[in-house]
């Protein structure tokens, strides 16, 4: 059980990195581990697209940089923002050369969409299935390399460390083979975390069930630096469904296409909060909706698409249209009920411009990483771009150093895992429900410090209750452990930041 490079996660961050390392180092073995199937994750769910400056007449890198800095409330790293945005066209055409297709007009020119917070049309997309298109083509590209080996249903529980006098290195991972219920050790020269976000810890989320903060938690347990975990972006337009935890996302692009956000009386209210109305950034729109719901006592506000041209709307958003129809909602006649839901983790494992963490030979890219791009709030469609650029940076660095890194011999004792009992399963389910009840929009963004500290006490209690099951450590146990530990980090970081009514954020060291 050895590999030159272990990649944990098979979204855009992990796959683009693996492909580039495999191409440059055909003799190196790249192992891609996923806890579910390799096509499951946040990349596949991405509806919007990639923000890229292509129209040099109306748009510019400078405008995209300014929009990103404004959305991030000035807390983005200017050098990082410039690096990512200036690389965007090159990374986009790389994807196209790998077989990814994007919507184009009759002349073959890429169509550019508009989303909240952007001053120009610059979103490249594939209908409302951009993430799925990219994931499919990246998996096909990865499959063309014989030195990329996929292991599905391999749940990584912890990093294996080698501690020296002045530093700590990651030399492998502990993994549960879910199909055989075995716990094994795998050694590597480089370990690359591409584990995605942590939306499942929240009361409502647009994320898939695999988004449990695994990379954050295992890096934290290993002693890696974690930053800005309180900056969780809530997407303002998740389709409201009563008593449902994971909500269907209504893409930002729908508002860019001209949809209106209205309250229960049919009135547009966003302009009371920001002059950009529906095209304000996600944090502003989410806050406005939350205030409107508090004022009205209603369960949702609504997205009004009835005035939009039907044929063009269906052509651009076929997945959204069909999902709504399946629920008995016709966009030509009905209002779409919407609420904000946890969508994207702006903070994460602290990395440099090459995605190196504070632990030697451990890298992190994508949503699990804190790169400095997003600041306090991610600009729409900057996340897929971030993953492509930082994984490119990481691949170049790893390729240049891989041969000089020795691989460590690990003891290969195989431990068989016990099956989860019905009683244990019920306990885990109830603890997760308790976790979801604690973690809400109001806790992070409107509650007083006293309430946050009470929430932290409750989370510590859940952690203690979970440890009572530690005699049988199966994947479900570790997922919940990761979720609770990630939630604790989110609340701890939230306590160290202060929010003011004028929507300015004052940063304190974390």
Secondary structure, 3 states (H helix, E strand, C coil): CEEEEEEECCCHHHHHHHHHHHHHCCCCCEEEECCCCCCCCHHHHCCCCEECCCCCCCCCHHHHHHHHHHHCCCCCCHHHHHHHHHHHHHHHHHHHHCCCCCCECCCCCECCECCCCCCCCCEECCCCCHHHHHHHHHHHHHHCCCCEEEECCEEEEEEEEEECCCCEEEEEEEEEECCCCEEEEEEEEEEEECCCCCHHHCCCECCCCCCCCHHHHHHHHHCCCEECCCCEEEEEEEECCCCCCECCECCHHHHHCCCEEECCCCCECHHHCCCCHHHCCHHHHHHHHHHHHHHHCCCCEEEECCCCCHHHHHHHCHHHHHHHHHCCCCCCCCCEEEEEEEEEECCEEECCCCCECCCECEEECHHHEECCCCCCCCCCCCHHHHHHHHHHHHHHHHHHHHHHCCCCCCCCCCEECCCCCHHHHHHHHHHHHHHHHHCCHHHHHCCCHHHHHHHHHHHHHHHHHHHCCCCCCCHHHHHHHHHHHHHHHHHHHHHCCEECCCCCEECCCC
